[in-house]
Amino acid sequence: MSAGAPSPFEAILKERASRNLLRRTAPAQSSQIDFSSNDYIGLARSLQLHAAHIARLHTSLSSASPSNAAGLLRRLNGATGSRLISGNYDLLERCENQLGSFFKSGGVPALVFSSGFEANAGLIGCLAREGDGILYDEEVHASIHDGLSLSRCQTLEKFLHNDVDAFEQKLLDLHHTLSNPTGSIFVVIESLYSMSGSICPMTRLFRAIEKHRDVLSRYVGVVVDEAHAGGVLGQQGGAGLTCARGLENHPRLLARVLTFGKGFGASGAAIVTSSTPFREYLINYARPLVFSTAPSPSALTLISCAVELGGDNRRANLARAKLHVLSEYFTTVAPARLAHLPGCAGILGAVVSPVKAVVIPGEKACLAVAEAVRTQGFEVVAIRSPSVAKGTERVRVVVHAFNTRDEIDRLIESFEVGLKSQAGMLGAKL
């Protein structure tokens, strides 16, 4: 019997490898110094968080009321179903109330999702209807792009990254383009961009919208992805850039996405909104929430503990303060030592951002320098197309509260060695 045509996947992978774009999972264990993970303030490795999580799991049954204990026993290990069927329970609702309070939603409970990707894809996928328009920053995360591809919205416009003037013009153009006079405009941005470490000029964007409120007769709502700002920005509490800028109650703010697998050292995500109708809308239309099993008691308990330990307390605030000092140190030292070297096209990352990047155009050169840095004992990752635009390849560097100035100095030195070695190899070929 003929096996038919061969599987296409091996050929697809070979072609991808020929362009130096083949991805592989990272090593399961590494003894290298961490400059790649999103564990910004060290909660993922925190024994205190681990112990608090285990202790709370053990005490949750003993301290629960008889009715709540029955519900917990029914869902001891898993939620058993979607929240619209059997997966809604007391612990989940208490966690969402806690998150709403922490992120200052004005009394509206958050909505918990299993991951930030799921939250973004679900939110953006159902956000706009036919006749609406979406305006988004060109550097938003892949999960937002996937949400856009799922959306029924046919009018999608992007604006130059963090360019307020370009945003303002695109906003007015979109307003005049929409044929539906009652169509809404949704603006989608991130607060801290994960591949460049840039910070959104959020206050100026909101001001640009308000500047034209007499012209913009239609609804304009803003969605902010705070995945990399939660637990990091906002010195006291780490509630994200929106709260740090005092914009959490702004009438144009529709929703925020917070994740717990980065600054908070756990897993999962939440959509935070001050609008009860919009929360109800998501319960009806956000497909990951409707069709996925709800988060487990263990996951929710870890989120709850992580927000408490990563929130407004002395230890977490000190970790954030140290993180900001080290981030500023890297931003001060790295450009002076690396930017002039052949092959380096610049250093990215705002002063307060823990995310930095050494731009090394070209897949081969970027991979070679990243490997040279790793060889010297530092865990870094080369970021290539399509994660970033072709010609802007970079080695991403993440500073953590548990790193030291000496480690940063040695990391930069390893980049110097890698860049000079790459330049020497190129010169030899020429």
N, C-alpha and C positions, 0 to 999 in steps of 0.2 A: 504493500500500500504506500502511495506517495505521501511524503510528509508535507507537501505543498511548499509554498514560498518560505524562505528562511526568516527567522525573527529579525526585525529591523534594528533592534536595540544595540547590538554590538557595534554595528556600523555607525550608528548615531553617536555612541560614546567615543569611538575612534576618531571621528571627525571633530568632536569637541576637544579631545585631547590634542589633536594636531594644532589647535588654536590656543593651546596653553590655558584652557578654560575648564578643564575637568576638575570637578570637586570631589573630595573625599572626606569622610568623617575624621574628626581630630582624634589623636591617640587617646585611648581610654584612661591612661595614667600619664602624668607628666611631672617631672621633677624641676621643670624650668620655672623661673620667676614669672609670676602672672602679670602680663600686660595686655591681656586679650579678653578676659571674661568681663561680664557686665555686673559683677559682684562689687559694686562701687564702694560701699562702706563696710564690706566684709560680713554681712549678715548670713550669707550662704554657708560660711565656714564657722559661724558663731555657735559655740557650745551652749551658750546661754539660751539662744533661740531654740536649739535642738531640745534642750532639757525642758524648756517651757512648753513646747509643743507636746512632748511625751506626757508630761505631768498633767496638762489640761485634758488630753485624751483619756487618761486614767481616771480623772476626777469628774468628767462630764456626766457619767452615768450616776455616780453616787450623789451628786448635788442636784440632779434634775428632779423636777416634780414627777409624780407618777405618770401623768399623761405625756410629758416630754420624754421621760425615760422609755416609755413604750415606743415612741417614735424613733428614738435613737437606737433601740434594740432592733427595730425593723430595718434600720439603715446603718448597721454597725460598721460595715465595710464599704458599702456603695449606696448611691442615692436611689437606685432601683428603676429610674426612668426619667423622662423629660419632666420639667417643672409643670407642664400643663397636664401631666397624667398622674404620676406617683412620686415625682422627684422633688416636690417642694416640702420643706420641713423647717422646724423652728430654728435650728442652728443656722441654716442658710439665711433666713430672714433676719436673725440677730446680727449675723456678719454683715449683711447689706446695710442695716441701720448703722452699725459701727462705722462702715466705710463712708456712708453719706455724711455722718457727723465729722469724721476726720478730714474729709476733702471739702467740707463746707458747702453742702448742696442745698442748704436752706430747709432741711427737714425731710427731703425726699430720699428714700433709700436708694442705694446704688443697685446695679444689676451685675451679678458675678458671672464670668465666663471662664472656660477652662484655659484659655490662652489669650494673649494680646492679638495674635493673628486672627483668631476666631472672633474676638470682639470687634476688631476693625472691619473685617470682611462682612460680618453680620450687620454692623451699624451702617457702613457706607453702602452696602448692597441694597438696603431698604430705605435709605434716607430720602431720596428724591423720587418723584413720580414723573410721568410724561408731562411735559410743559414746564418742568423746573430746570434749573441749571446748577452745575457744580463748578466751583472755581477752586483750584488746588495748587499748592506749591509744587514745583517740578521735582523736588527731592523727597517727596513723601515716601513712606515705606511701601514695600511690595504688597503688604496685606491691604493697604488702602487701594493700590492699583487693582488688586483682585476684587475688592469690593466695588470699584468703579466698573469693572467688566461685568459684574453681576447686576448692576443697577439698570433700572428701566429708563433712567435719565439719558436722553439723547444729546444733550448739550453740555459737553465737558470742556472746560478751558483750564489751561495751566498758566501760571505766571512765573517769571524769573525768580529764582530762589532768594527769599528774604528781601526782595526789591519792592519797597512800599509804593514807589511811584508807578511801577509796572502793575502792581496789584490794583491800585486805584483806577488806572486806565482800563484794565481788563474788567473790573467790576462794573464800571459805567458802560463799557461796550456790551457786556453780557446782559445788563439790564435792558438796553435798547434792542438787543438781538432777540430776546425771548418774545415769541408771538403771543403767548398766553399772558394777558394782563394781570392775572392772579397767580402766576407761577412764582415759586419761591427760588431764592438763590442760597445755596449752601457753600460756605467757605471751609476748606479742609486744610489744616496746617499741623505741624508738629512744634512742640516747644523747644526740644533739644534734638537736633538731627543726628542720627546714629552713625552715619558714614563720614561726616565732616566735622562734627562737634560744634556746629554753629548754633546760635541761640536765636529764636524767632523774635523779631521786633514787635512783639504782640501788642503792646500799648499803642504803638503807631498804627498798626493795622486796624485796631478797633476805632481809633480816632478817624482814620480815613473813611471808614463806613459811616460814622456819625456825621462827618463833614458833609456828606451828600444825602442826609436823611430826607431832605425835602424833595430831592429828585427820585430817590429810591422808594417809590410808593409801595413796593412789594416787600414781603418778608425776607429778611436776610439773617441767617443763623450761622454761627461759627462752631465748628467741631475741632477740638484740639487733642492731638495724640500726645499724651504726656508719658509715654512708655519709659523714656530714658531720663525723665526729670523727677519722677516719683522717688522719694527717699533721698534725693540728691539736692535739688534746688528748693529754696525756702529754708534759710538757715535754721529757724526754729520749727522743726516738725517735718520738713521734707515733703510737704504736700504738693509740690510741683510749682512750675513757673506761673501758672494762672493765679494761684493764691499769693505767691510772692509779689506779683504785680498788683494785687488787690482787685482782680477782675472776675473773681468767682461769682459775683452777683450782677455782672454786666448783663443788660437785657438782650444783647446780641449773642451771648454765649449760650449755645444750645446743649452741648455735651462735651465731656472729656473722657478719654480712655486712659486709665491707669493700669499698669501691669505690676505684678508682684514677683516676677522672676528675675528682676534686675536689681534696682536699688534696695528692694525689700528682701531679697535673698530667698524667696519662696517659689511659688508658681501661681499661674492663674492671672486673671485680669478683671477689671470692673469698668462699666460705663457709668459715669456720674453725670446726673442732670438735675437741674432745679425745677424742671417742668414735669409735673405729674402726668399730664396728657402724653408727653413724649415718652415717658417711661412705659405707659400703657401701650403706646404705639409699638415700641420695641418688643414687648411681650407678645404682641400679635403678629409682627412682621419680621423680626430678626430671626432668620432661619436657623442659625446655630443654637439659639436659645430654645426655639420651638421643637427642633428635631434632634437635639443631643441630650444624652443623659446628664443630669445636673452634677455639679462637683460633689466629691465625696466628703464625709465628715472630717476625715484626716486633712484633706486639702484646705477646707474652710478653717479648721482650727489653726493650721499653720499660717494662713493669711492673717487671721485675727491676732495671733501672737507676733507676727512679723511687723504689723502696723503699730502695735503697742511698743515693741522694742526698737523699731526704726523710726518712731515718731518723735514727739517733743519731750525728750528726756535727756539728761546730762550726757550719757554715754554716746547716744546717737548724734547729738548736736556737736559733741567734741570730734566724733569721726567725720562729720560733714565739714567742720571747720578745718581739720587736717587735710581732708581731700581737696578742699579749695586752695589751700596753701601749696600743696604739691602740684595741683593742676596749673597754678600760676607759675610755679617754678619751671615746669616743663616748657610752658609757653614763652618764658623769658629766655631760657638757656638754649633750647633746641634750634630756633632759627639762626642764632649767631654762629652755631657750630656746624649746621647742616645745609642751610639754604644756599650757600655759595658753592657747594660741591657739585661737580658734574653729575647729571642724572637726577638731581633733586629739583623738583619744580615748585617747592614751597612746603610750608608747614601749616596745617589746618587745625582749627579748634579754638573756640572762644576761651578767654582767660578762666572763666568759672566752670567751663565744661571739662569733665573727666575724659571725654573722648577727643583724641588727637589723631592726626594722620600725617605721615610723611609721603608726599606725592612723588611717585616715581613712574612716569609715563612708560607704557609698554609692558605687556604681560610678562615677557621673559625677564626683563630687568627687575620688575617688581618682585617676581617670585624669587629671583636670585638673591636680592638684598634681604628679603624676608627670611630666606633659608640661612643666610650668613648670620643674621641676628639670632635666629634660633640656635644655631650651632654654638653660639657664645653663651647660651643658657637663658635666653629670654623668650617667653611665649608671646608671639605676635602673629598676626594673620595678614596675608596679602589679599586685598580686595580688588576684584577685577570686574570687567564687564560680564553680565549686564547689571551687577549690583551697583556699579557706578558707570558713568559715561566713558566710552572708549577714549583713551588719551589722558584720562585722569586717574589711572590706576594708582593705588596707594597702599602703604602698610599702615594698618590701623593700630593705634596705641591707646590703651585704656589705663588711666592712672587710678589707683585705688587708695583708700585710707590706710591700708596695711603696707603699701610700698614705702620706700625711704628715698631721701635725696641721693644717697650713695647709689642705690639701684637705678635711679633715673640717670645719674651721671654715667654709669657703666652702660646703660641701655643706649644712650646717645653716642657713646664711644663705639659701641658695636655697630651702630648705623654708619658712623664715619668709616669704619673698616670695610663694611659691606659696600658702601657707595664708592669708595676709592678702589676697591677690588674690581667692582663692576666696570668702572671707568677704565681701569688698566686692561681688562679683558677686551673691552671694545677697542681701545687704542691698539692693542696687539693685532686684532683682526684687520684693522685698517692699515 
